[in-house]
Amino acid sequence: MAIDYQAILETIYQEVQPLLSQGRVARYIPELSKVSAQHFGMAVFCLDGRRFTVGDAQTKFSTQSVTKLFALSLAFEREGDAIWERVGREPSGNPFNSLSQLEYERGIPRNPFINAGALVINDILAQRFAQADMAVLQFMRVLADDQKIDFDRDVALSEQRHAHRNTAIAHLMKDFGNLRNPVDVVIASYCRQCAITMSCEELAKAGSFLANHGSIPWNGTQILDYSSAKRLSALMLTCGTYDVAGDFAFRVGLPAKSGVGGGILALVPGELTVVVWSPGLDAAGNSLAGVMALERFTTLTGRSIF
Ligand code: GLU
């Protein structure tokens, strides 16, 4: 029997309502603290073209670390396996903005989804493109088939003014020789990249090439080959949801990437993407209601990678 995705989304929407007041909106980027924790949106983009949404699925939000997935895809597409000389592929087991591991691992970040790794990816892109942040933005516009997608300049500036920890990380990597561009250039570009705003619906569409084994489902354009798409999906599963990726895999069972704006993009390979947004975060930095919504989604649909 066909799965009634719309009915499932509406059930989840009702179920998560009591959770919306339990999470805490990110405050370390002051501009993000202005967003109400009461938002909840969810969008499903099936590779066969069907779409389903509920709640605030059309409202734009700060995608933050979800952009790391797209920046990595672009760098991997351009540079291939050379990127793994500068960034690892293991979960860090540490907070996403930690400095300690980087010191004893000599400036090589554990993976591309912690901040250190994303800064290196931004640096790699800056060697290829005039502006790394513009390259990521343009890439996301193509993937979402929407030229209006843009940065939120207030969020970018707000993060840049408070980027002491990311700047420290960048300096440490520069000292170890793992950053080619000036620290301030990489930080400014990274903050703009993180400030790209999109809705659940737009993100679900933009990420669909990964669920479709590397090709854009509606026009067949190959972004990554089958094997590269598999590798990125594996990294999402092991490293995509901060230092609780193991628990996320246990509860949800899908490759996913989350951000401190409260968005989570998850894939059911070969079938669909599902994006949820709710700005209240749990202690690990994942959307509290978002993780629960995805857990219910895989339970109610019977879809996971396991
Ligand atoms: N721009 C944020 C930072 O670097 C992204 C964090 C996140 O979403 O994980 O702190």
Boltz pocket constraint, residues with backbone or C-beta under 6 A from the ligand:
constraints:
  - pocket:
      binder: B
      contacts: [[A, 63], [A, 64], [A, 65], [A, 66], [A, 96], [A, 97], [A, 113], [A, 115], [A, 159], [A, 166], [A, 190], [A, 191], [A, 194], [A, 258], [A, 259], [A, 260], [A, 261]]
      max_distance: 6.0
